[in-house]
Amino acid sequence: MRFRYLGNSGLKVSEITYGNWLTHGSQVENDTATQCVRAALDAGISTFDTADVYANTKAETVLGEALKGERRESLEIFTKVYWPTGPGGKNDVGLSRKHVLESIDGSLRRLQTDHVDLYQAHRYDTETPLEETMQAFADVVRQGKALYIGVSEWTAEQLRAGHALAKELGVQLISSQPQYSMLWRVIEEEVVPASRELGVSQIVWSPVAQGVLTGKYKPGQEPPAGSRATDEKGGANMIKRFMNDDVLTRVQGLQPVADELGLSMAQLAVAWVLQNDNVAAALIGASRPEQVHENVKAAGVTIEADVLQRIDDVLGDVVERDPARTKETAPQKRPA
């Protein structure tokens, strides 16, 4: 395992970070989830990312149980707040002071820890003044309940505004958690340059494009039974944007590249995002321990510039690069 600094801070994280978005508490049994966490620890992963909304708080509970007994100082535990939790009442959502301060306490209780290393705004809240949100996050840090703060799927403009307020309040906003993969490169034009300027790193989710970059989805064929593309609760709606024959045919063209590098298609996809020097970590999930062992082999891989260009040539114009997609895919108002 390799480790990278997170933003302009002294905090190091494992460049492969374990995330439990679509697995813990929803898709896999708790004992299997625990086995996956054990596999991650055995592979040298020290950084674990979750959110209160995952499986409506159950994912945090499962992760807390799985990490129980580990030396807390050797781990980096991240969670997030924004999306509706609990019964979904009028204040059970968003980044109001009320919701932020109540949510951190719930997360800490479920994770069985007195602090998280990183507390992230899971989306931008258009209905709460940014000053209120950042003051609440600053208070969470001052109370010792979080060491650093971050955001997820914020535009470059939102990131600049949030970072400026955090600096005024004397707290460190050091990370951005966007979707990023060979097929989804919308952060490259605006978010990444702004982040470099501000001292913010990316912790990227879905580096394998919800499984499309594994090559298991073949053009002209039905998705494999039990795959994410067939699971309405497990991301089938999100994966639809990639499920067309043009994209799938281009992806199949990456197999020779992976073969030449001695990597699986999934390992190539994870290694690719880690070539970006603004990326501190790639989030991987797993429903089986062996998936963890396979994905960590992407750590420390160097892909030469000519191979990166070859990948670009293979994928061509199916890659999404429009920076406006960050805002377009974000909630324009709080979920009810």
TORKOL-4160 file (C-alpha; in steps of 0.2 Angstrom, whole numbers, padded with zeros to 4 digits, m for minus):
336
<pt num="1" X="0000" Y="0000" Z="0000"/>
<pt num="2" X="0005" Y="0018" Z="m0004"/>
<pt num="3" X="0000" Y="0033" Z="0006"/>
<pt num="4" X="m0003" Y="0051" Z="0001"/>
<pt num="5" X="m0005" Y="0068" Z="0010"/>
<pt num="6" X="m0023" Y="0073" Z="0010"/>
<pt num="7" X="m0023" Y="0091" Z="0003"/>
<pt num="8" X="m0012" Y="0104" Z="0011"/>
<pt num="9" X="m0012" Y="0095" Z="0028"/>
<pt num="10" X="0000" Y="0083" Z="0037"/>
<pt num="11" X="m0013" Y="0069" Z="0036"/>
<pt num="12" X="m0008" Y="0054" Z="0026"/>
<pt num="13" X="m0021" Y="0042" Z="0019"/>
<pt num="14" X="m0020" Y="0025" Z="0010"/>
<pt num="15" X="m0021" Y="0029" Z="m0009"/>
<pt num="16" X="m0034" Y="0014" Z="m0010"/>
<pt num="17" X="m0048" Y="0019" Z="0002"/>
<pt num="18" X="m0062" Y="0007" Z="0007"/>
<pt num="19" X="m0079" Y="0014" Z="0005"/>
<pt num="20" X="m0096" Y="0006" Z="0010"/>
<pt num="21" X="m0108" Y="0015" Z="m0001"/>
<pt num="22" X="m0118" Y="0001" Z="m0009"/>
<pt num="23" X="m0113" Y="m0014" Z="0002"/>
<pt num="24" X="m0114" Y="m0013" Z="0020"/>
<pt num="25" X="m0131" Y="m0014" Z="0028"/>
<pt num="26" X="m0140" Y="m0016" Z="0011"/>
<pt num="27" X="m0132" Y="m0028" Z="m0002"/>
<pt num="28" X="m0122" Y="m0040" Z="0009"/>
<pt num="29" X="m0124" Y="m0048" Z="0025"/>
<pt num="30" X="m0115" Y="m0040" Z="0040"/>
<pt num="31" X="m0103" Y="m0055" Z="0043"/>
<pt num="32" X="m0097" Y="m0053" Z="0024"/>
<pt num="33" X="m0095" Y="m0035" Z="0026"/>
<pt num="34" X="m0084" Y="m0038" Z="0041"/>
<pt num="35" X="m0074" Y="m0050" Z="0031"/>
<pt num="36" X="m0071" Y="m0037" Z="0018"/>
<pt num="37" X="m0066" Y="m0024" Z="0031"/>
<pt num="38" X="m0053" Y="m0037" Z="0038"/>
<pt num="39" X="m0047" Y="m0040" Z="0020"/>
<pt num="40" X="m0044" Y="m0021" Z="0018"/>
<pt num="41" X="m0035" Y="m0020" Z="0034"/>
<pt num="42" X="m0024" Y="m0035" Z="0030"/>
<pt num="43" X="m0020" Y="m0027" Z="0013"/>
<pt num="44" X="m0014" Y="m0011" Z="0021"/>
<pt num="45" X="m0029" Y="0000" Z="0019"/>
<pt num="46" X="m0030" Y="0011" Z="0034"/>
<pt num="47" X="m0043" Y="0024" Z="0027"/>
<pt num="48" X="m0062" Y="0020" Z="0028"/>
<pt num="49" X="m0076" Y="0031" Z="0020"/>
<pt num="50" X="m0094" Y="0030" Z="0024"/>
<pt num="51" X="m0109" Y="0042" Z="0026"/>
<pt num="52" X="m0124" Y="0043" Z="0037"/>
<pt num="53" X="m0136" Y="0041" Z="0023"/>
<pt num="54" X="m0129" Y="0024" Z="0017"/>
<pt num="55" X="m0142" Y="0011" Z="0020"/>
<pt num="56" X="m0150" Y="0024" Z="0031"/>
<pt num="57" X="m0137" Y="0024" Z="0044"/>
<pt num="58" X="m0134" Y="0005" Z="0045"/>
<pt num="59" X="m0118" Y="0006" Z="0035"/>
<pt num="60" X="m0110" Y="0017" Z="0048"/>
<pt num="61" X="m0115" Y="0004" Z="0062"/>
<pt num="62" X="m0108" Y="m0010" Z="0052"/>
<pt num="63" X="m0092" Y="m0001" Z="0049"/>
<pt num="64" X="m0090" Y="0003" Z="0067"/>
<pt num="65" X="m0093" Y="m0015" Z="0072"/>
<pt num="66" X="m0080" Y="m0021" Z="0060"/>
<pt num="67" X="m0067" Y="m0009" Z="0066"/>
<pt num="68" X="m0070" Y="m0012" Z="0084"/>
<pt num="69" X="m0054" Y="m0017" Z="0093"/>
<pt num="70" X="m0042" Y="m0009" Z="0080"/>
<pt num="71" X="m0030" Y="0004" Z="0086"/>
<pt num="72" X="m0039" Y="0020" Z="0083"/>
<pt num="73" X="m0024" Y="0031" Z="0080"/>
<pt num="74" X="m0019" Y="0019" Z="0065"/>
<pt num="75" X="m0035" Y="0022" Z="0056"/>
<pt num="76" X="m0043" Y="0037" Z="0046"/>
<pt num="77" X="m0062" Y="0036" Z="0047"/>
<pt num="78" X="m0072" Y="0048" Z="0036"/>
<pt num="79" X="m0091" Y="0051" Z="0035"/>
<pt num="80" X="m0103" Y="0063" Z="0028"/>
<pt num="81" X="m0119" Y="0073" Z="0031"/>
<pt num="82" X="m0132" Y="0080" Z="0019"/>
<pt num="83" X="m0144" Y="0067" Z="0013"/>
<pt num="84" X="m0160" Y="0063" Z="0022"/>
<pt num="85" X="m0158" Y="0051" Z="0037"/>
<pt num="86" X="m0170" Y="0043" Z="0050"/>
<pt num="87" X="m0188" Y="0046" Z="0046"/>
<pt num="88" X="m0184" Y="0060" Z="0034"/>
<pt num="89" X="m0192" Y="0074" Z="0044"/>
<pt num="90" X="m0190" Y="0092" Z="0039"/>
<pt num="91" X="m0174" Y="0095" Z="0048"/>
<pt num="92" X="m0167" Y="0077" Z="0045"/>
<pt num="93" X="m0158" Y="0083" Z="0029"/>
<pt num="94" X="m0146" Y="0097" Z="0022"/>
<pt num="95" X="m0132" Y="0107" Z="0030"/>
<pt num="96" X="m0141" Y="0117" Z="0043"/>
<pt num="97" X="m0133" Y="0120" Z="0060"/>
<pt num="98" X="m0146" Y="0109" Z="0068"/>
<pt num="99" X="m0144" Y="0094" Z="0056"/>
<pt num="100" X="m0125" Y="0095" Z="0055"/>
<pt num="101" X="m0123" Y="0096" Z="0074"/>
<pt num="102" X="m0135" Y="0082" Z="0077"/>
<pt num="103" X="m0129" Y="0071" Z="0063"/>
<pt num="104" X="m0111" Y="0071" Z="0069"/>
<pt num="105" X="m0116" Y="0064" Z="0086"/>
<pt num="106" X="m0126" Y="0051" Z="0078"/>
<pt num="107" X="m0112" Y="0046" Z="0066"/>
<pt num="108" X="m0099" Y="0045" Z="0081"/>
<pt num="109" X="m0111" Y="0034" Z="0091"/>
<pt num="110" X="m0114" Y="0022" Z="0076"/>
<pt num="111" X="m0095" Y="0022" Z="0072"/>
<pt num="112" X="m0091" Y="0019" Z="0090"/>
<pt num="113" X="m0077" Y="0033" Z="0090"/>
<pt num="114" X="m0076" Y="0050" Z="0098"/>
<pt num="115" X="m0070" Y="0058" Z="0082"/>
<pt num="116" X="m0069" Y="0056" Z="0064"/>
<pt num="117" X="m0053" Y="0061" Z="0054"/>
<pt num="118" X="m0063" Y="0069" Z="0040"/>
<pt num="119" X="m0081" Y="0076" Z="0040"/>
<pt num="120" X="m0088" Y="0080" Z="0023"/>
<pt num="121" X="m0103" Y="0090" Z="0016"/>
<pt num="122" X="m0111" Y="0076" Z="0005"/>
<pt num="123" X="m0118" Y="0089" Z="m0007"/>
<pt num="124" X="m0120" Y="0108" Z="m0007"/>
<pt num="125" X="m0135" Y="0114" Z="0002"/>
<pt num="126" X="m0144" Y="0128" Z="m0009"/>
<pt num="127" X="m0156" Y="0131" Z="0005"/>
<pt num="128" X="m0144" Y="0135" Z="0019"/>
<pt num="129" X="m0133" Y="0150" Z="0020"/>
<pt num="130" X="m0115" Y="0144" Z="0017"/>
<pt num="131" X="m0109" Y="0154" Z="0032"/>
<pt num="132" X="m0121" Y="0144" Z="0043"/>
<pt num="133" X="m0115" Y="0128" Z="0036"/>
<pt num="134" X="m0096" Y="0132" Z="0038"/>
<pt num="135" X="m0098" Y="0139" Z="0056"/>
<pt num="136" X="m0107" Y="0123" Z="0061"/>
<pt num="137" X="m0092" Y="0112" Z="0053"/>
<pt num="138" X="m0080" Y="0124" Z="0062"/>
<pt num="139" X="m0089" Y="0120" Z="0078"/>
<pt num="140" X="m0088" Y="0102" Z="0075"/>
<pt num="141" X="m0069" Y="0103" Z="0073"/>
<pt num="142" X="m0067" Y="0114" Z="0088"/>
<pt num="143" X="m0077" Y="0102" Z="0099"/>
<pt num="144" X="m0064" Y="0088" Z="0094"/>
<pt num="145" X="m0077" Y="0078" Z="0084"/>
<pt num="146" X="m0069" Y="0080" Z="0068"/>
<pt num="147" X="m0051" Y="0084" Z="0063"/>
<pt num="148" X="m0053" Y="0090" Z="0046"/>
<pt num="149" X="m0067" Y="0095" Z="0034"/>
<pt num="150" X="m0071" Y="0091" Z="0016"/>
<pt num="151" X="m0085" Y="0092" Z="0003"/>
<pt num="152" X="m0092" Y="0080" Z="m0010"/>
<pt num="153" X="m0098" Y="0085" Z="m0028"/>
<pt num="154" X="m0096" Y="0104" Z="m0026"/>
<pt num="155" X="m0092" Y="0115" Z="m0041"/>
<pt num="156" X="m0076" Y="0124" Z="m0041"/>
<pt num="157" X="m0085" Y="0140" Z="m0037"/>
<pt num="158" X="m0093" Y="0132" Z="m0022"/>
<pt num="159" X="m0077" Y="0125" Z="m0017"/>
<pt num="160" X="m0068" Y="0142" Z="m0017"/>
<pt num="161" X="m0082" Y="0150" Z="m0007"/>
<pt num="162" X="m0082" Y="0136" Z="0006"/>
<pt num="163" X="m0063" Y="0136" Z="0007"/>
<pt num="164" X="m0062" Y="0155" Z="0010"/>
<pt num="165" X="m0075" Y="0154" Z="0024"/>
<pt num="166" X="m0066" Y="0139" Z="0032"/>
<pt num="167" X="m0050" Y="0148" Z="0032"/>
<pt num="168" X="m0058" Y="0163" Z="0040"/>
<pt num="169" X="m0065" Y="0152" Z="0054"/>
<pt num="170" X="m0048" Y="0144" Z="0056"/>
<pt num="171" X="m0052" Y="0126" Z="0051"/>
<pt num="172" X="m0044" Y="0116" Z="0037"/>
<pt num="173" X="m0055" Y="0111" Z="0022"/>
<pt num="174" X="m0044" Y="0098" Z="0013"/>
<pt num="175" X="m0054" Y="0087" Z="0002"/>
<pt num="176" X="m0066" Y="0085" Z="m0012"/>
<pt num="177" X="m0075" Y="0069" Z="m0016"/>
<pt num="178" X="m0081" Y="0068" Z="m0034"/>
<pt num="179" X="m0085" Y="0055" Z="m0046"/>
<pt num="180" X="m0070" Y="0052" Z="m0057"/>
<pt num="181" X="m0065" Y="0038" Z="m0069"/>
<pt num="182" X="m0059" Y="0036" Z="m0087"/>
<pt num="183" X="m0077" Y="0039" Z="m0093"/>
<pt num="184" X="m0082" Y="0053" Z="m0081"/>
<pt num="185" X="m0069" Y="0067" Z="m0081"/>
<pt num="186" X="m0079" Y="0082" Z="m0077"/>
<pt num="187" X="m0068" Y="0088" Z="m0063"/>
<pt num="188" X="m0053" Y="0090" Z="m0074"/>
<pt num="189" X="m0056" Y="0107" Z="m0082"/>
<pt num="190" X="m0062" Y="0117" Z="m0066"/>
<pt num="191" X="m0063" Y="0107" Z="m0050"/>
<pt num="192" X="m0045" Y="0100" Z="m0051"/>
<pt num="193" X="m0036" Y="0117" Z="m0055"/>
<pt num="194" X="m0046" Y="0126" Z="m0041"/>
<pt num="195" X="m0042" Y="0112" Z="m0029"/>
<pt num="196" X="m0023" Y="0113" Z="m0033"/>
<pt num="197" X="m0023" Y="0131" Z="m0030"/>
<pt num="198" X="m0032" Y="0129" Z="m0013"/>
<pt num="199" X="m0023" Y="0115" Z="m0007"/>
<pt num="200" X="m0037" Y="0102" Z="m0008"/>
<pt num="201" X="m0036" Y="0084" Z="m0014"/>
<pt num="202" X="m0048" Y="0073" Z="m0022"/>
<pt num="203" X="m0055" Y="0057" Z="m0014"/>
<pt num="204" X="m0063" Y="0049" Z="m0030"/>
<pt num="205" X="m0078" Y="0038" Z="m0030"/>
<pt num="206" X="m0083" Y="0026" Z="m0043"/>
<pt num="207" X="m0066" Y="0024" Z="m0052"/>
<pt num="208" X="m0072" Y="0009" Z="m0061"/>
<pt num="209" X="m0088" Y="0018" Z="m0067"/>
<pt num="210" X="m0100" Y="0007" Z="m0057"/>
<pt num="211" X="m0092" Y="m0008" Z="m0064"/>
<pt num="212" X="m0093" Y="m0004" Z="m0082"/>
<pt num="213" X="m0074" Y="m0002" Z="m0083"/>
<pt num="214" X="m0071" Y="m0020" Z="m0078"/>
<pt num="215" X="m0077" Y="m0025" Z="m0095"/>
<pt num="216" X="m0090" Y="m0037" Z="m0088"/>
<pt num="217" X="m0104" Y="m0028" Z="m0098"/>
<pt num="218" X="m0103" Y="m0033" Z="m0116"/>
<pt num="219" X="m0111" Y="m0023" Z="m0131"/>
<pt num="220" X="m0126" Y="m0032" Z="m0138"/>
<pt num="221" X="m0128" Y="m0043" Z="m0123"/>
<pt num="222" X="m0140" Y="m0042" Z="m0107"/>
<pt num="223" X="m0131" Y="m0038" Z="m0091"/>
<pt num="224" X="m0125" Y="m0052" Z="m0081"/>
<pt num="225" X="m0138" Y="m0058" Z="m0068"/>
<pt num="226" X="m0134" Y="m0051" Z="m0051"/>
<pt num="227" X="m0124" Y="m0037" Z="m0058"/>
<pt num="228" X="m0126" Y="m0018" Z="m0053"/>
<pt num="229" X="m0135" Y="m0015" Z="m0069"/>
<pt num="230" X="m0149" Y="m0026" Z="m0064"/>
<pt num="231" X="m0150" Y="m0021" Z="m0046"/>
<pt num="232" X="m0162" Y="m0006" Z="m0044"/>
<pt num="233" X="m0157" Y="m0004" Z="m0026"/>
<pt num="234" X="m0138" Y="m0005" Z="m0030"/>
<pt num="235" X="m0135" Y="0009" Z="m0043"/>
<pt num="236" X="m0144" Y="0002" Z="m0058"/>
<pt num="237" X="m0151" Y="0020" Z="m0062"/>
<pt num="238" X="m0134" Y="0028" Z="m0061"/>
<pt num="239" X="m0125" Y="0015" Z="m0072"/>
<pt num="240" X="m0138" Y="0018" Z="m0086"/>
<pt num="241" X="m0128" Y="0033" Z="m0093"/>
<pt num="242" X="m0114" Y="0021" Z="m0098"/>
<pt num="243" X="m0124" Y="0006" Z="m0103"/>
<pt num="244" X="m0124" Y="0009" Z="m0122"/>
<pt num="245" X="m0115" Y="m0001" Z="m0135"/>
<pt num="246" X="m0104" Y="0013" Z="m0141"/>
<pt num="247" X="m0097" Y="0015" Z="m0123"/>
<pt num="248" X="m0096" Y="m0004" Z="m0120"/>
<pt num="249" X="m0087" Y="m0007" Z="m0136"/>
<pt num="250" X="m0074" Y="0006" Z="m0132"/>
<pt num="251" X="m0072" Y="m0001" Z="m0115"/>
<pt num="252" X="m0068" Y="m0018" Z="m0123"/>
<pt num="253" X="m0054" Y="m0010" Z="m0132"/>
<pt num="254" X="m0045" Y="m0007" Z="m0116"/>
<pt num="255" X="m0042" Y="m0025" Z="m0113"/>
<pt num="256" X="m0026" Y="m0026" Z="m0123"/>
<pt num="257" X="m0019" Y="m0011" Z="m0113"/>
<pt num="258" X="m0023" Y="m0020" Z="m0096"/>
<pt num="259" X="m0015" Y="m0036" Z="m0103"/>
<pt num="260" X="0001" Y="m0027" Z="m0107"/>
<pt num="261" X="0002" Y="m0019" Z="m0090"/>
<pt num="262" X="m0002" Y="m0036" Z="m0082"/>
<pt num="263" X="m0017" Y="m0029" Z="m0074"/>
<pt num="264" X="m0035" Y="m0033" Z="m0074"/>
<pt num="265" X="m0047" Y="m0021" Z="m0081"/>
<pt num="266" X="m0053" Y="m0015" Z="m0064"/>
<pt num="267" X="m0035" Y="m0013" Z="m0058"/>
<pt num="268" X="m0031" Y="m0003" Z="m0073"/>
<pt num="269" X="m0046" Y="0009" Z="m0070"/>
<pt num="270" X="m0041" Y="0011" Z="m0052"/>
<pt num="271" X="m0023" Y="0014" Z="m0056"/>
<pt num="272" X="m0028" Y="0027" Z="m0070"/>
<pt num="273" X="m0037" Y="0039" Z="m0057"/>
<pt num="274" X="m0021" Y="0038" Z="m0046"/>
<pt num="275" X="m0010" Y="0045" Z="m0060"/>
<pt num="276" X="m0019" Y="0062" Z="m0057"/>
<pt num="277" X="m0007" Y="0070" Z="m0044"/>
<pt num="278" X="m0022" Y="0079" Z="m0037"/>
<pt num="279" X="m0030" Y="0063" Z="m0032"/>
<pt num="280" X="m0026" Y="0057" Z="m0015"/>
<pt num="281" X="m0036" Y="0041" Z="m0014"/>
<pt num="282" X="m0047" Y="0030" Z="m0025"/>
<pt num="283" X="m0063" Y="0023" Z="m0016"/>
<pt num="284" X="m0066" Y="0005" Z="m0018"/>
<pt num="285" X="m0081" Y="m0005" Z="m0012"/>
<pt num="286" X="m0082" Y="m0024" Z="m0011"/>
<pt num="287" X="m0096" Y="m0037" Z="m0008"/>
<pt num="288" X="m0083" Y="m0051" Z="m0007"/>
<pt num="289" X="m0066" Y="m0051" Z="0002"/>
<pt num="290" X="m0057" Y="m0057" Z="m0014"/>
<pt num="291" X="m0062" Y="m0041" Z="m0023"/>
<pt num="292" X="m0052" Y="m0031" Z="m0010"/>
<pt num="293" X="m0037" Y="m0041" Z="m0013"/>
<pt num="294" X="m0038" Y="m0038" Z="m0032"/>
<pt num="295" X="m0042" Y="m0020" Z="m0031"/>
<pt num="296" X="m0027" Y="m0016" Z="m0020"/>
<pt num="297" X="m0015" Y="m0022" Z="m0033"/>
<pt num="298" X="m0018" Y="m0005" Z="m0042"/>
<pt num="299" X="m0008" Y="0004" Z="m0028"/>
<pt num="300" X="0009" Y="0010" Z="m0033"/>
<pt num="301" X="0006" Y="0007" Z="m0052"/>
<pt num="302" X="0014" Y="0019" Z="m0064"/>
<pt num="303" X="0006" Y="0021" Z="m0081"/>
<pt num="304" X="0017" Y="0030" Z="m0094"/>
<pt num="305" X="0011" Y="0045" Z="m0103"/>
<pt num="306" X="0011" Y="0036" Z="m0120"/>
<pt num="307" X="m0001" Y="0023" Z="m0112"/>
<pt num="308" X="m0012" Y="0036" Z="m0105"/>
<pt num="309" X="m0013" Y="0044" Z="m0122"/>
<pt num="310" X="m0018" Y="0027" Z="m0129"/>
<pt num="311" X="m0032" Y="0025" Z="m0117"/>
<pt num="312" X="m0038" Y="0042" Z="m0122"/>
<pt num="313" X="m0038" Y="0037" Z="m0140"/>
<pt num="314" X="m0047" Y="0020" Z="m0137"/>
<pt num="315" X="m0061" Y="0029" Z="m0127"/>
<pt num="316" X="m0062" Y="0044" Z="m0139"/>
<pt num="317" X="m0078" Y="0054" Z="m0138"/>
<pt num="318" X="m0088" Y="0043" Z="m0126"/>
<pt num="319" X="m0079" Y="0051" Z="m0111"/>
<pt num="320" X="m0089" Y="0064" Z="m0102"/>
<pt num="321" X="m0079" Y="0080" Z="m0099"/>
<pt num="322" X="m0092" Y="0094" Z="m0097"/>
<pt num="323" X="m0088" Y="0103" Z="m0080"/>
<pt num="324" X="m0106" Y="0109" Z="m0080"/>
<pt num="325" X="m0111" Y="0091" Z="m0076"/>
<pt num="326" X="m0106" Y="0093" Z="m0058"/>
<pt num="327" X="m0119" Y="0106" Z="m0055"/>
<pt num="328" X="m0132" Y="0097" Z="m0066"/>
<pt num="329" X="m0131" Y="0081" Z="m0057"/>
<pt num="330" X="m0132" Y="0089" Z="m0040"/>
<pt num="331" X="m0148" Y="0092" Z="m0030"/>
<pt num="332" X="m0155" Y="0110" Z="m0034"/>
<pt num="333" X="m0165" Y="0109" Z="m0018"/>
<pt num="334" X="m0165" Y="0098" Z="m0003"/>
<pt num="335" X="m0173" Y="0081" Z="m0005"/>
<pt num="336" X="m0190" Y="0081" Z="0003"/>
